[in-house]
């Protein structure tokens, strides 16, 4: 089973990237009518597409792209928190994104071979002076 872990991690990151790109792309429909995101000088759907594409590209070599793996885990955590917040504040809870976020976070944590690299540590890898 362990020999399939690298492939499974790559596929998981690619599939999650596709889902993020697809969801963000569909967000263009809503932002065509209510352009609240552009008030801040950005377009949320474009940002989501770029993020999803980054996750897909990082999926080719997740070990070398640990920051993108961290970003995917952070996304999953924020999705869970967002769904809980929505359920409490406005009574809307989307179970599919909630479940997918939990599954993705757990599976990434299980499959990633160098778990200590996922936790940002205070090492100085650039060779600069320490404070």
C-alpha angles and dihedrals in degrees: 000000000000092000089065094051097090091050092045091051091050092048092047092052092046094048092046090049090052091050092050092048091048094048092046091047090053087051087070087075093060094040090054088069102030111031098185093139094059091061086079092049096257137091111228094204092055090048090051092050090050091048092049091048089051090052090050093049092046088052089073088069111007093171092061091042101052092148090062090049088052089048091053091051090048090050090052092050092048091048091055092047091047093052092049091047091050091049092052099039105038104007096246119128124173106201097190097061089041094054095040091051092052093046093047094048093048095044093047090050091049096045101041105102099206102049096170088061089062091065111071110238131195096249120138104225097161093067096237126140118281121232 
